Amino acid sequence: MQKLALLGFGTVGQGLAEILLQKKDALKAETGWEGKVVAISDMIKGSIYDPEGIDIEKALAIVKKTGTLDDYPESEGLIRDLDSFETIEQTNADTIVEVTFTDVKTGQPAIDHCKTAFAAGKHVVMSNKGPVALAYKELSQLANQHGVRWGFEGTVMSGTPALRMPLTALAGNDINEISGILNGTTNYMLLRMEEGLSYEEALTEAQNKGFAEADPTSDVEGYDARYKIVILANTVMNTTLKVDDVACDGITQLTPYDIKKAKAQGKRWKLIARVRKEHGVVKASVQPEMMDETHPLAQVQGVINAVSFECDLAGTITLSGPGAGRTETGYSLLIDLLNIYRNHL
C-alpha cells in the first residue's frame, strides 16, 4: 500500500484524486497497486492528515462545495493545519505528490519540497517544470543518495509519455535530435491565424476557451516550451543544458503576411522547440519555423502537442497527444506512482 501526501489540491491534485477514486479496483486487479491518500496540504484550501487514510470522496465533495477542507469531518486521528514541510516530515506518507503553485523561474517551493522529502527517505512525483528544468542534476543525485525515486513525467506533455517512451521503448538508440510542439496554446493560435484570425483575435479566443492565461507571456514568447526542451535534453539525451542556453523566440512577431506566405508555399508555421547534439556540442532553440504541410509536426493541429526523436536505429519516431488537462496531468502522476511500485522509475 503506497501512502500518499498531496501537496496542492487544485486542478491537478484533484484530478489525481478523482482517478484514484474511479480506478481503485481496476488498478488493484490489473497491476496489484494500491494507493491511499493520508494527507492533503494546500495553502488556500487547508490541510488535513489522517494516518489511517483520508476519505477522498468526501474531501473532493467538500472542496467542490466550499472551496476549502475546513468542513472535512473530524475523527479521532485527524490532524489539521500542517504546512507543506510538516506534511512531508511528520506524516506517515511514503510518497509526496508535489503539485503546488510553483514559480517556474525559481522552482520554489517545489525544489525545497523535493530536498526535504528525499532527506526524509520519501519518493516524490510531480508535474512542476521548474525543479526539473533548473535543478535536474542536483535533485537526481539527492534522490539516488537517499535511495528514493523521483518521477516527473507530467512536466513535458502531461499524460502523453514524452519522457517514459524514449527512456524505455527507445532504449539502445542514440538520440541525437529532439524536436517538438511543446505548447498547445501557441499551436492553437497558429491554427486559428492560418484560418484568418489576427494574432490578437487568436489570443483572445484562446483565453476565452481557457487555453491561454490572462498573462500569456510564458506561452507566446516560447518560455514554456524552453523549459520543456531543457527537461527533454537533460533526461533523454543526458546533457547538462541550462534554460539560459536555449535561444528563444515566440510567435508575437508573426504577421498575417507571414502566415499567407507560408500557406502559398504549401507550408505552415509551428513553434518548434529543438535540441541537437553533434560531436559533443549541444545546441537548442525555441522559434517559429515554416514546415512543409507533409511534415509530421506540421500536421499536429489545435492544442495537441507532439515530439519527434531522431534515433540512429529506429529512425525518427514521433509521439503526439494532449499536453495539458486535469485528467491527463493527474494521469501523468499515476504513471510515476505505478513505476515506483514496479521499481522501474
N, C-alpha and C positions, 0 to 999 in steps of 0.2 A: 504494500500500500504506500503510494507516494503521497506525502503530506505537503500541501502547497500553501504558501503565503502570497497573496496578491498585493503587490504594491501598486496602487492605482486601480480604481474601479469605474473608469469611464467607459468609452465605447469599446475599446479593445478588451479590457478586463471583463466587462460584462459579456462580450462576445465569446470569450473562452468559457466563462461560467455557464452560458447557455449551452455550449457544445458539451461540456461535461455533464450537464443535466440530461440533455437529449440522448447522448451517445453512451451513457454509463454502461448499460447492459451489453450493448453491441461491442464496445471496446474490450470489456472483460472477456466476452465469449471469443472474440476474434484474435486478440493479442495477449490476453492474460493480464493486461494492465488495469490497475485501479488507482484512481486519484481522489484525494479528499482535501477540500479546502478547509484549513484550520484557522486562517487569519486573513483579514482584509484591512488594508491601511490606505486611506485616501485623504489627502489634505483637506478636501472640501466636504466629502461625504461622511467622514468619520472613520473610526477604527474599531474592529471587534476581533476577539481571539477566543476560540474555544478549543482546548486540546483534543476534545472528542470529535470535533468537526462542526462546521457551520452548515446550517440548512440553507443551501444555495437558492433553492426555490423561493424561500421567504425573503432572503436578502435581495434578490432581484426584484421581487414584487414591491418591497418596501422602498427601495431606491427609485423605482419607476413612479411610485405614487407620491413620495415626499421629497425625493432628491437627496436624502441622507440615510444613514444607517441608525439614526437616533432611536427609531421605533422598533429596532430589532429586539425580539423578546428576551427578557432576562432569563438566565439559567444559572445553576449552581457554579459551573466552572467558567462562566463568561467574564472576560476582562475587556474593558473598553479603554480607548484613548492612548494606546501605544503609538508612538510615532514610527516612522518607517524604519529607523535604525534599531529601535527597541523591538519592533516586529521581527526583524532579521535575527537579532541576538537572543531574544528572550522567549521565542515561541518554539514549539516542537516541530516546526516545518523543516523538511529536509531539502526543499527546493523553493527558491524565490522566483516568482513571476514578476519581472520588473517592467511595468507599463505605466510609469509615472509620466507626468508632463516634464520633459527634459529639454534644456536649452541645447540645441544641436551644435551651437558654436563652442560650447564648453564641455558638453557631455555630462553636465551635472544636473540633478544629483545622482544620475544613474551610475556614473563611474564609481563614486564613493559607495553606493549601494552594493555594487559588484565586489569591491575590495573588502567590504565588511562581511559580506556573505561568504566569500572564499576563505577568509580568515576564520570564520565560524564553521568551516567544513561543509558548506551548503552549496548545492548546484544553483545556477541561475539560468533562466530563459528570458529572452527579452525581444522587443520589437523596436527599441530605440536605436536609431542610426548613429548618433553622436559617439557613444562609447566605443563602438566597433571601428568607426572611421578614424577616431582620434587616438585611441589607446589600445588597438588590437594586440600589438606585441606584448605590452606590459600586462594586460589582463589575461591573455592566453598563458603567459608564463606563471602568473599568480595562481590561476586555476590548476595548472599542472602541478605546481609546487604543493598545493593543498589537496591534491587528489580528487578534485571535483570537476564537474562538467559545466561548460558554458555554451548555451545554444542561442543563436540569433538569426534563424532562418528568415524571419519576417522583416528583416531590416532592408532587404533589397526589392523583392517583388511579392511581398505579403505571403500568401499561402502557395504561390507558384514556386516550386523548389529550385530557384536560381542558384543557390549555394549547394544544396544537398545533391542535386543531379550531377553537376560536374565533379564533385568530390567523390562520389560513389560510382555512378554509372559510367563516367568517363575516365575513371582511374586508369593510369598507364599511358595516357596520352600526354604529349607535350602540348599545352595550350598556350599559343604564342600571341593570340589576339582575342580580346573580348570586346564586342560592340553591342550596343542595345538602346532601346527606347525605354528609359527607366523612370519616366514621369508621365502619368496618364493625363494630367491636366493640360500640359502643353500639346500632347498628341491629339487630344480632343479639340483644342483650339485651332491647331493647324488644319485639321479636317474641316472644321466649320469655315475657316478662312478660304480654304480651297473651294468650298461651296458658295463663296461670295460674301461672307461677313467681313467687316473690318476687324482689325486687332481688338479695338475697344469693344465692339459688339460681341466678338467671340469670348472675350474675357468676362464680360457682364453675364453672358449666358452660362458660362462655366461656373461662375459664382452663384447664380440663381439655382443651378442644378446641384450645388453642393460639391462640385469637383474642385473648385478653387477657393482658397481662403479670402477673407476680406483684404488682407495684405498678401498679394500673390507673389511677392518678390522671390521667395525661395524657389518657386516653380518656374516662373517665366524668365528669370535670369540664369537658370541652369544649376543653381546651388544644390537643390535636392538631388539631381542626377549626379552631381560631382561627388557627393558623399557616398552614393551607392557604387559608383565605379571604383572608388578607393577601396571599399569593402570587397568587391569582387576581385580586384587586383591583388590585394594582400592575402585573401583567404584561398582563392583558387589558383593564382599564379605564384604565390609565395614570394611576393615582392615586399618592399618597405615603402610603398608610395604614401606620400602625405597629401592632405587636402590642398595645401598651397602649391603643390607640384602640378596640379591639373589646370591647364588653361581653360577658361570658362567664358562662354558667350551664349546668351539666351536668345529668345525669339522676339524680343521687343523691337528690334530694328527691321524685321521683315515687313515689307510693304505689299500692297495689292499687286503692284507691278512685278515684284519678285515671284509671287505666287502664280501669276498668269504666265510669266516667262517659263517657269518650270513646267507648267501644265502643257504649254505649247511644244515643249521638247520631250513630252512623254515621261516627265519626272515629277516628283513631289518632294516637298521639304519635310524633313524629320529632324527633331532634336536628338542627336546621336552622342551618347557617351562612349568613348573608345579608349582602350588601353592596349598598347603593343609592347612586347618585349623582343628585342632584337640585339644579338651579340652582347647580352647582359645589360643593355640600356633600356630603360622603361620610359615610354612617353605616353601621356594621357591627355585627353581633351574632352570637353563638352561643347558642342557647337551645332548650329543648324547645317544640315547637309542636303544637297539635291541628290536624290537617289532615283534610279530607273524604277518605274512602276512595277517591274517584274521582280525587283529585289525582295527577298522575304521580309525584311524590315519595313519596306515601303508599303507592303500590303497589310500591315498592322494598323487598324483604324480605331478611332474613339479612345476610350480611357484604358484600353488594353496595353500592357507592357510586353516587351519581348527582348530576348538577349541571345546573341549568337556567339558560339565558342569555336574558334578556329583550331582544329585538332590535327596533329600530324598523322594519326592512324585512322580516326573515324571520319575525317573531313570536317566540314562545317555543320555544326548542329545548332538549330535554332529552337528556342523554347519560348512559348508565349502564354499569357494568362493574365488574370487580374493582378494589379499592382497595389491594390488597397481594398478596404472594405471591412466592416465589422466582423462578419463571419470568417472572411478569408484570412484576416490577420489573427483572429482568435485561433483559427486552424493552424497557422504557422507556429504558434506556441505549442499546440498539441503535437505537431511534428517533432519538435525538440524534446518534449516530455517523453514521447514514445521512444525516441532514440536514446535518451538517458536510460530508460528502462531496459532497452536492448543492449545498452553499453556500446553503441556504435557511433556516438556523437563525436 
